[in-house]
């Protein structure tokens, strides 16, 4: 799937499922999609798609630097998403991907 085609509704059915980071410089790391929420459209209404935000949770305590990652999903296939660490607690690290 390409980023241009993705919408919030593409991710909603996959909440609770795992996406795995596939990077040459990292071991495979599973992240669970915990949320897919629409965001407020920008003023002017010329958005190419309605904006939305995804939240992922990794049980790994190591915080990854924000960057573009390739994620693999059993149904959605390979996706390139820019992930930003947004929270860390005793259960792991949360990452956010925002689509404008």
C-alpha positions in Angstrom: 0.0 0.0 0.0 1.2 3.5 -0.6 0.9 6.4 1.8 -1.2 8.4 -0.7 -4.0 5.8 -0.6 -4.2 5.3 3.2 -7.2 6.5 5.2 -8.1 6.2 8.8 -10.8 3.6 7.9 -8.1 1.4 6.4 -6.6 0.9 9.8 -9.6 0.7 12.1 -10.3 -3.0 11.4 -6.7 -3.7 12.4 -6.8 -2.1 15.9 -5.4 -4.7 18.3 -3.2 -6.4 15.7 0.5 -6.4 15.3 2.7 -4.5 12.8 6.3 -5.6 12.7 9.2 -3.2 12.0 11.3 -4.6 9.2 14.6 -2.7 9.2 18.1 -3.9 8.3 19.6 -2.1 11.3 17.1 -3.4 13.9 15.8 -6.8 15.0 12.1 -7.4 14.2 10.0 -5.5 16.6 6.2 -6.0 17.0 4.0 -3.0 17.6 0.3 -3.3 18.3 -2.0 -0.8 16.7 -3.9 0.7 19.7 -5.8 3.6 18.1 -6.8 5.0 14.7 -8.5 8.4 15.1 -9.5 11.1 12.7 -8.1 14.6 13.3 -9.6 18.0 12.8 -9.2 19.1 9.1 -7.1 22.1 8.4 -8.6 25.5 7.8 -9.4 26.0 4.1 -10.5 22.4 3.6 -8.0 21.6 0.8 -6.7 18.4 2.4 -5.9 15.6 0.0 -7.4 13.2 2.5 -9.0 13.7 6.0 -6.1 13.8 8.5 -5.7 11.1 11.1 -3.4 9.7 13.7 -2.3 6.2 14.6 -1.0 5.0 17.9 1.2 1.9 18.3 2.5 0.2 21.4 5.7 -1.8 21.7 6.4 -3.9 24.8 10.1 -3.3 24.2 11.4 -0.6 26.7 14.0 0.6 24.2 12.9 3.9 22.6 13.4 4.1 18.9 14.4 7.4 17.4 11.8 9.1 15.2 12.2 8.2 11.6 10.6 6.4 8.6 10.1 2.7 9.3 8.9 -0.1 7.1 6.1 -2.0 8.9 4.8 -5.3 7.9 1.2 -6.4 8.6 -0.4 -9.8 7.8 -3.3 -8.2 5.9 -2.2 -4.7 5.0 1.3 -5.8 3.7 4.3 -3.5 3.8 3.8 0.2 4.9 6.3 3.0 5.2 5.3 5.1 8.2 7.1 7.9 10.0 6.9 7.0 13.7 7.5 9.3 16.6 7.9 8.1 20.2 5.1 9.7 22.2 5.1 8.0 25.7 6.9 5.4 27.7 5.7 3.6 30.8 6.3 0.3 32.6 4.4 -1.6 29.8 6.5 -0.3 26.9 6.7 2.6 24.4 3.9 4.3 22.5 4.6 5.6 18.9 2.5 8.0 16.9 2.1 8.3 13.1 0.2 11.3 11.8 -1.3 11.7 8.3 -2.0 15.2 7.1 
